[in-house]
């Protein structure tokens, strides 16, 4: 069989594309997913449905990344239908309008704020906010925590932030939002509504949609300058599935890796690995951007933390101290973190559980890279995050961690702890010491983007055009987080869903 569309990756973007394209019953759509597939909410494991559980073990690719030179960290990515939307914290946050207008200025005018806003509204079923800025009746339910639902630590964080002069916000998805308030969440009661549930579940009865789970995409099959299919592996010898069009939606790590294994990327690097270079596209794998994360962790007093509590409820979007970038910082309370799955951290802190005040740069300047270490299809790619390499990134993070310290030591929060882990007031007063702590502790907020970025024809680093079409290779597009030229000031799941909603119309037309 020759499919009309083959979509590689059933995550935040891929599941949406498959569902939308298969609405045309004349179109034969194949969705490939390396992880397992659960056909109903009832058969979906608890770690995927329970929004209080951030799963990083049971449905994960098991990747590692170099956070800073010489130090690797776990780099969780969802390996299941729904992708990382099935394992995340369910924060349903949009970027700032200026984020998307920046994409437009970089040669991608279809992605200006005024053009993407209707698609944010289309995907939403906002339970709290209405009007022209919000949607009702879309696939993704969005709700905000009520005061009576807040666990004590979350309420204390909100109150302390406001006492420090951070304004209150009721709708973080308003274009002008700045301050502290309840996160918008893609939950229905405590059900994590992933793209597998929101988009694939209603589409499963369609005869023209096929979902192949446990199916690893090895590389594109190319014939005379056109992608004509995908070489896959599903518990047996490799086989080729053929399609009139292939769309990579395997994420900012998976999509560039597939392109590189297919001979699309920097010619010299591919040749050095013994991969025949088909198209010389230097930008493949470059421009990796992620939100770096650091925390002030506290060891709780007995009874303060419980596994059944929501992990996140309240967050602040604000400008980092001394920064010229508006809203370039997130600060939030983590109600509980289980360290028993991270033995090194548990040994360092001396406790199995912590809660934390976390900060994350939302407009980092540092850039990393994804590259291959071997032509072996089963070898994980090398992920270099290069966090805080830029001096302004480090300066902002030092000052942001000090802000988190001020929040954490406040009696309303610190009184719930036996002690603050590792850090002391004396340490926080010395730039070099805080910098050393960050080099040791900075980690990921799980939002990689940019490794196959879109751009204009005269942009030498662009991999795709603004419609996702790969330079120099017909029949293939990339439509996921990897095409973002810069990272939005927000958790990226909602932007990935919007991206797919926006692109689905183009794919149906051509």
C-alpha positions as CSV (number, residue, x, y, z in Angstrom):
1,X,0.0,0.0,0.0
2,X,1.1,3.5,-0.7
3,X,-0.2,6.0,1.9
4,X,-1.1,9.6,1.1
5,X,0.6,10.7,4.3
6,X,3.1,9.0,6.6
7,X,3.7,10.8,9.9
8,X,6.7,9.8,12.0
9,X,6.1,10.4,15.7
10,X,2.7,10.5,17.6
11,X,3.5,13.2,20.0
12,X,2.3,16.7,20.7
13,X,2.4,17.6,16.9
14,X,2.2,14.2,15.2
15,X,-1.0,13.0,16.8
16,X,-2.7,16.3,15.9
17,X,-1.5,16.0,12.3
18,X,-2.7,12.4,12.0
19,X,-6.1,13.2,13.4
20,X,-6.7,16.3,11.3
21,X,-5.5,14.8,8.0
22,X,-7.6,11.7,8.5
23,X,-10.7,13.8,8.7
24,X,-10.5,13.7,4.9
25,X,-11.8,10.1,4.5
26,X,-10.3,9.9,1.0
27,X,-6.8,10.3,2.5
28,X,-4.9,7.2,3.7
29,X,-2.8,8.2,6.8
30,X,-0.2,6.1,8.6
31,X,1.1,7.3,12.0
32,X,4.3,5.7,13.2
33,X,5.2,5.6,16.9
34,X,8.3,4.0,18.5
35,X,6.6,3.6,21.8
36,X,3.4,1.7,22.9
37,X,-0.1,2.7,22.0
38,X,-3.1,2.6,24.4
39,X,-6.4,2.6,22.5
40,X,-8.6,3.9,25.4
41,X,-8.4,5.9,28.6
42,X,-9.3,2.7,30.5
43,X,-6.3,0.8,29.1
44,X,-3.8,3.7,29.6
45,X,-1.4,3.1,32.5
46,X,-1.9,5.2,35.6
47,X,1.4,7.1,35.2
48,X,0.1,8.6,31.9
49,X,-3.4,9.4,33.0
50,X,-2.7,10.8,36.5
51,X,-1.7,14.5,36.1
52,X,-0.1,14.5,39.6
53,X,2.5,12.1,38.3
54,X,5.3,13.4,36.1
55,X,6.5,10.2,34.5
56,X,10.1,10.1,33.5
57,X,10.9,6.4,33.6
58,X,8.1,4.1,32.4
59,X,7.5,5.6,29.0
60,X,10.8,7.3,28.2
61,X,13.5,7.1,25.5
62,X,16.2,6.9,28.2
63,X,18.3,9.7,26.7
64,X,21.2,11.6,28.3
65,X,22.3,15.1,27.5
66,X,25.4,17.1,28.3
67,X,24.0,20.0,30.4
68,X,27.3,21.8,30.7
69,X,30.7,20.7,29.5
70,X,31.6,17.4,31.2
71,X,28.3,16.9,33.1
72,X,25.4,14.7,31.7
73,X,21.8,14.7,32.9
74,X,18.8,12.6,32.3
75,X,16.9,14.0,29.3
76,X,13.3,12.6,29.5
77,X,11.2,12.4,26.3
78,X,7.9,10.6,26.1
79,X,8.0,7.3,24.2
80,X,4.3,6.5,23.7
81,X,1.4,7.8,21.6
82,X,0.9,11.3,22.9
83,X,4.7,11.7,23.2
84,X,5.8,14.1,25.9
85,X,2.3,15.5,26.2
86,X,1.5,12.1,27.8
87,X,4.1,12.5,30.6
88,X,4.3,16.2,31.2
89,X,3.1,18.5,34.0
90,X,0.1,19.6,31.9
91,X,0.9,23.3,32.0
92,X,-1.0,24.7,29.0
93,X,0.8,28.0,28.4
94,X,1.2,30.1,25.3
95,X,4.3,32.1,24.4
96,X,4.2,35.9,24.3
97,X,2.9,37.5,21.1
98,X,6.4,38.9,20.5
99,X,7.8,35.3,20.4
100,X,5.7,34.5,17.3
101,X,6.2,37.9,15.7
102,X,9.9,37.2,16.0
103,X,9.4,34.1,14.0
104,X,7.7,36.2,11.4
105,X,10.6,38.7,11.3
106,X,13.0,35.8,10.7
107,X,11.3,35.1,7.4
108,X,8.2,33.1,8.5
109,X,5.3,35.6,8.2
110,X,2.7,32.8,8.4
111,X,3.7,32.5,12.1
112,X,3.0,36.0,13.3
113,X,0.9,36.3,16.4
114,X,-2.2,37.5,14.6
115,X,-2.0,34.4,12.4
116,X,-1.4,31.8,15.2
117,X,-3.9,33.2,17.7
118,X,-6.9,31.7,15.9
119,X,-5.3,28.2,16.1
120,X,-4.5,28.6,19.8
121,X,-8.2,29.4,20.2
122,X,-9.2,26.4,18.0
123,X,-7.4,23.9,20.1
124,X,-8.8,25.1,23.4
125,X,-11.8,24.3,25.5
126,X,-11.1,27.0,28.1
127,X,-13.2,26.4,31.2
128,X,-12.5,29.8,32.8
129,X,-11.8,32.5,30.2
130,X,-13.7,33.6,27.1
131,X,-13.8,36.3,24.5
132,X,-11.7,36.8,21.4
133,X,-8.5,35.7,23.1
134,X,-9.7,32.2,24.1
135,X,-11.5,29.2,22.6
136,X,-14.4,27.0,23.7
137,X,-15.2,23.5,22.4
138,X,-11.7,22.6,21.2
139,X,-10.0,19.2,21.9
140,X,-7.7,20.4,24.8
141,X,-9.6,21.3,28.0
142,X,-7.9,24.1,29.9
143,X,-8.6,24.9,33.6
144,X,-7.0,27.0,36.3
145,X,-6.7,26.0,40.0
146,X,-9.2,27.5,42.4
147,X,-8.0,28.9,45.7
148,X,-9.7,26.1,47.6
149,X,-7.8,23.5,45.6
150,X,-4.3,24.8,46.3
151,X,-2.1,22.7,48.5
152,X,-0.5,24.8,51.4
153,X,2.9,25.1,49.7
154,X,1.4,26.4,46.5
155,X,-0.8,29.0,48.3
156,X,2.2,30.0,50.4
157,X,4.3,30.5,47.2
158,X,1.6,32.7,45.7
159,X,1.4,34.8,48.9
160,X,5.1,35.2,49.3
161,X,5.6,36.2,45.7
162,X,2.9,38.9,46.0
163,X,4.5,40.1,49.3
164,X,7.7,40.6,47.3
165,X,5.9,42.9,44.9
166,X,5.0,40.5,42.1
167,X,1.5,41.3,40.8
168,X,-1.4,38.9,40.8
169,X,-2.5,37.3,37.5
170,X,-5.6,35.3,36.9
171,X,-5.0,34.4,33.2
172,X,-1.4,33.6,32.3
173,X,-2.5,33.2,28.7
174,X,-3.5,36.8,28.3
175,X,-1.0,38.5,25.9
176,X,-0.1,41.1,28.5
177,X,0.1,38.7,31.5
178,X,2.9,39.3,34.0
179,X,2.9,38.1,37.6
180,X,2.0,35.2,39.8
181,X,-1.2,33.1,39.6
182,X,-2.6,29.7,38.7
183,X,-1.1,27.9,35.8
184,X,-3.6,27.0,33.0
185,X,-3.6,23.2,32.9
186,X,-4.7,20.7,30.2
187,X,-6.5,18.5,32.7
188,X,-10.0,17.1,33.1
189,X,-10.3,16.7,36.8
190,X,-7.0,14.8,37.4
191,X,-6.8,13.2,33.9
192,X,-3.8,14.4,31.9
193,X,-5.4,15.1,28.5
194,X,-2.5,14.3,26.1
195,X,-2.8,14.6,22.3
196,X,-3.4,10.8,22.3
197,X,-6.5,11.3,24.3
198,X,-7.6,14.7,22.9
199,X,-7.0,14.0,19.2
200,X,-6.3,10.3,18.5
201,X,-9.0,8.8,20.6
202,X,-11.9,10.4,18.6
203,X,-10.1,9.5,15.3
204,X,-9.4,5.8,16.0
205,X,-12.6,4.5,14.3
206,X,-11.6,6.0,11.0
207,X,-10.8,3.2,8.5
208,X,-8.3,5.5,6.7
209,X,-6.1,6.0,9.8
210,X,-3.5,3.4,10.7
211,X,-1.4,3.6,13.8
212,X,1.7,1.4,14.1
213,X,3.1,1.4,17.6
214,X,6.5,-0.1,18.7
215,X,7.7,0.9,15.2
216,X,11.1,2.6,15.0
217,X,11.7,4.9,12.0
218,X,15.2,4.3,10.9
219,X,15.6,6.6,8.0
220,X,13.8,8.2,5.0
221,X,13.8,6.3,1.7
222,X,14.8,8.6,-1.1
223,X,14.5,8.1,-4.8
224,X,15.9,10.7,-7.3
225,X,15.7,13.6,-4.9
226,X,12.3,12.7,-3.3
227,X,11.3,11.0,-0.1
228,X,9.1,8.0,-1.1
229,X,8.8,6.3,2.2
230,X,10.3,5.4,5.6
231,X,12.5,2.4,6.5
232,X,11.1,1.0,9.8
233,X,11.7,-1.7,12.3
234,X,9.0,-3.4,14.3
235,X,10.3,-6.4,16.1
236,X,11.7,-8.0,13.0
237,X,13.8,-7.2,9.9
238,X,13.6,-3.7,8.5
239,X,10.9,-2.9,6.0
240,X,9.9,0.0,3.9
241,X,6.5,1.7,4.1
242,X,5.8,4.0,1.2
243,X,3.9,7.3,1.0
244,X,3.3,10.2,-1.3
245,X,4.4,12.5,1.5
246,X,6.4,12.0,4.7
247,X,6.1,14.3,7.7
248,X,8.6,14.1,10.5
249,X,7.1,14.9,13.9
250,X,9.5,13.1,16.1
251,X,10.5,16.1,18.1
252,X,13.6,18.3,18.4
253,X,15.8,15.2,19.1
254,X,14.2,12.6,16.9
255,X,13.5,14.6,13.7
256,X,17.0,15.9,13.1
257,X,18.4,12.4,14.0
258,X,16.2,10.8,11.3
259,X,17.3,13.5,8.8
260,X,20.9,12.9,9.6
261,X,20.6,9.1,9.3
262,X,19.0,9.7,5.9
263,X,21.9,11.7,4.6
264,X,20.4,15.1,5.1
265,X,22.6,17.4,7.1
266,X,26.2,18.7,7.2
267,X,28.0,16.9,4.4
268,X,31.4,16.6,6.1
269,X,30.0,15.2,9.4
270,X,27.8,12.7,7.6
271,X,30.7,11.5,5.4
272,X,32.9,11.1,8.5
273,X,30.3,8.7,9.9
274,X,30.1,6.7,6.7
275,X,26.7,8.0,5.8
276,X,26.2,9.0,2.2
277,X,25.4,12.7,2.1
278,X,22.3,13.2,-0.1
279,X,21.6,16.9,0.7
280,X,24.0,19.3,2.3
281,X,21.9,21.1,5.0
282,X,24.4,22.5,7.6
283,X,21.6,23.5,10.0
284,X,20.3,20.0,10.8
285,X,20.9,19.4,14.5
286,X,22.2,22.9,15.2
287,X,20.4,25.7,17.2
288,X,19.3,23.4,20.0
289,X,17.5,25.6,22.6
290,X,16.0,24.5,25.9
291,X,14.8,26.3,29.0
292,X,17.5,25.7,31.7
293,X,16.1,25.0,35.2
294,X,17.6,25.4,38.7
295,X,16.0,25.1,42.1
296,X,16.3,25.9,45.7
297,X,15.4,22.6,47.3
298,X,14.0,22.1,50.8
299,X,13.8,19.0,52.9
300,X,10.2,18.9,54.2
301,X,9.0,18.4,57.7
302,X,6.9,15.2,58.2
303,X,3.5,15.5,56.7
304,X,4.2,18.5,54.5
305,X,4.6,16.6,51.2
306,X,2.3,13.9,49.8
307,X,2.6,11.9,46.6
308,X,-1.1,12.6,45.9
309,X,-0.6,16.3,45.8
310,X,-0.5,18.2,42.5
311,X,3.2,18.9,41.6
312,X,2.6,22.4,40.2
313,X,-0.3,24.7,40.6
314,X,1.0,28.3,40.9
315,X,3.6,30.0,38.7
316,X,5.1,33.4,38.1
317,X,6.1,34.9,34.7
318,X,8.3,37.9,35.2
319,X,11.4,39.6,34.0
320,X,14.7,38.3,35.4
321,X,16.6,40.9,37.6
322,X,18.5,43.3,35.4
323,X,17.2,41.8,32.1
324,X,16.2,43.7,29.1
325,X,13.9,40.8,28.0
326,X,10.4,41.1,29.3
327,X,8.9,37.9,30.9
328,X,12.2,36.0,30.4
329,X,11.8,34.1,33.7
330,X,9.5,31.5,35.2
331,X,9.4,30.9,38.9
332,X,7.2,28.2,40.5
333,X,6.7,25.9,43.4
334,X,7.3,22.2,43.1
335,X,5.1,20.6,45.7
336,X,7.1,17.4,45.9
337,X,9.9,15.6,44.1
338,X,10.8,11.9,44.6
339,X,14.6,11.5,44.7
340,X,14.6,7.7,45.1
341,X,14.8,7.4,41.3
342,X,17.9,9.7,41.3
343,X,20.2,8.1,43.8
344,X,23.0,10.6,43.3
345,X,20.7,13.5,44.1
346,X,19.3,11.7,47.1
347,X,22.8,11.0,48.5
348,X,23.8,14.6,47.9
349,X,20.8,16.1,49.7
350,X,20.4,13.3,52.3
351,X,16.7,12.9,51.9
352,X,14.3,10.9,49.7
353,X,11.9,13.8,49.1
354,X,12.2,17.5,48.6
355,X,10.0,20.4,47.6
356,X,11.5,23.3,45.7
357,X,11.3,26.9,44.4
358,X,12.4,26.6,40.8
359,X,13.5,29.2,38.3
360,X,13.9,28.8,34.5
361,X,15.2,31.1,31.9
362,X,12.6,31.5,29.1
363,X,14.8,33.4,26.6
364,X,18.2,31.7,26.8
365,X,20.9,32.9,24.5
366,X,23.0,29.8,24.7
367,X,22.7,27.2,21.9
368,X,23.4,23.5,21.8
369,X,23.4,20.8,19.2
370,X,22.1,17.3,18.3
371,X,24.5,15.1,16.3
372,X,25.0,11.4,15.6
373,X,27.8,9.4,17.2
374,X,27.4,6.4,14.9
375,X,25.5,5.3,11.8
376,X,23.9,2.6,14.0
377,X,20.1,3.3,13.9
378,X,19.8,2.2,17.5
379,X,22.6,4.5,18.9
380,X,21.2,7.5,20.8
381,X,22.3,10.9,19.4
382,X,24.6,13.1,21.2
383,X,22.8,16.0,22.8
384,X,24.8,19.0,23.9
385,X,22.6,21.6,25.7
386,X,25.4,24.1,26.5
387,X,23.4,25.6,29.3
388,X,24.5,29.0,30.6
389,X,27.4,29.2,28.2
390,X,26.4,32.8,27.3
391,X,27.5,35.2,30.0
392,X,24.1,37.0,30.2
393,X,22.4,33.6,30.7
394,X,24.6,32.9,33.6
395,X,24.2,36.4,35.1
396,X,20.4,36.2,34.9
397,X,20.3,32.7,36.3
398,X,22.5,33.7,39.3
399,X,20.1,36.6,40.1
400,X,17.0,34.5,39.5
401,X,18.3,31.8,41.9
402,X,18.8,34.5,44.5
403,X,15.2,35.5,44.0
404,X,14.1,31.9,44.5
405,X,16.2,31.8,47.7
406,X,14.4,34.9,49.0
407,X,11.1,33.1,48.4
408,X,12.3,29.8,49.9
409,X,13.7,31.3,53.1
410,X,10.5,33.2,53.9
411,X,8.9,31.8,57.0
412,X,5.7,30.9,55.1
413,X,7.7,28.4,53.0
414,X,10.9,27.8,55.0
415,X,8.8,27.0,58.1
416,X,7.6,23.9,56.3
417,X,11.1,22.6,55.9
418,X,13.7,21.0,58.1
419,X,16.3,22.8,56.2
420,X,17.3,24.2,52.8
421,X,19.4,21.7,50.9
422,X,23.0,22.4,50.0
423,X,22.7,26.2,49.8
424,X,23.3,28.7,52.6
425,X,22.8,32.4,52.9
426,X,26.6,33.0,52.9
427,X,26.9,30.9,49.6
428,X,24.1,32.9,48.0
429,X,26.1,36.1,48.5
430,X,29.0,35.1,46.4
431,X,28.7,35.1,42.6
432,X,31.4,32.6,42.0
433,X,29.8,30.2,44.5
434,X,26.3,30.5,43.0
435,X,27.9,30.0,39.5
436,X,29.6,26.9,40.7
437,X,26.3,25.6,42.1
438,X,24.6,26.2,38.8
439,X,27.3,24.4,36.9
440,X,26.6,21.4,39.2
441,X,22.8,21.6,39.3
442,X,21.4,23.3,36.2
443,X,19.1,20.9,34.4
444,X,16.2,20.8,31.9
445,X,12.6,22.0,31.9
446,X,12.1,19.4,29.1
447,X,11.4,21.9,26.2
448,X,14.0,21.3,23.4
449,X,13.3,23.1,20.2
450,X,15.1,24.6,17.1
451,X,17.2,21.7,15.6
452,X,15.6,21.9,12.1
453,X,14.6,25.6,12.2
454,X,12.5,27.3,9.6
455,X,13.7,30.3,7.8
456,X,13.8,32.2,4.5
457,X,15.6,31.0,1.4
458,X,18.6,33.3,2.1
459,X,19.0,32.0,5.6
460,X,22.0,29.6,5.5
461,X,21.1,27.9,8.8
462,X,17.5,27.2,8.0
463,X,16.5,23.5,7.4
464,X,12.9,24.0,6.3
465,X,10.8,26.8,4.9
466,X,7.9,28.2,7.0
467,X,5.6,25.4,5.7
468,X,8.0,22.7,7.0
469,X,9.4,21.7,3.6
470,X,12.9,20.4,3.8
471,X,15.5,22.2,1.7
472,X,16.7,20.3,-1.3
473,X,14.5,17.2,-0.7
474,X,11.0,16.8,-2.1
475,X,8.2,14.9,-0.5
476,X,9.2,15.4,3.2
477,X,8.3,18.0,5.8
478,X,9.2,18.6,9.4
479,X,6.4,19.9,11.6
480,X,7.2,19.8,15.3
481,X,9.3,21.7,17.9
482,X,12.4,21.3,15.9
483,X,11.3,23.9,13.3
484,X,10.9,26.8,15.9
485,X,13.6,29.4,15.2
486,X,13.6,30.5,18.8
487,X,12.0,29.2,21.9
488,X,8.7,30.7,23.2
489,X,8.5,32.1,26.7
490,X,6.3,29.2,27.8
491,X,6.1,25.5,28.2
492,X,6.2,24.3,24.6
493,X,3.4,21.7,24.5
494,X,0.6,24.1,23.6
495,X,2.8,25.7,20.9
496,X,3.5,22.3,19.4
497,X,-0.2,21.6,19.2
498,X,-0.9,25.0,17.7
499,X,1.9,24.4,15.1
500,X,0.2,21.2,14.0
501,X,-3.2,22.7,13.8
502,X,-1.9,25.5,11.7
503,X,0.1,23.3,9.4
504,X,-2.7,20.7,8.9
505,X,-4.6,23.0,6.7
506,X,-1.6,23.4,4.4
507,X,-1.1,19.7,4.2
508,X,-4.8,19.1,3.3
509,X,-4.4,21.6,0.5
510,X,-1.3,20.1,-1.1
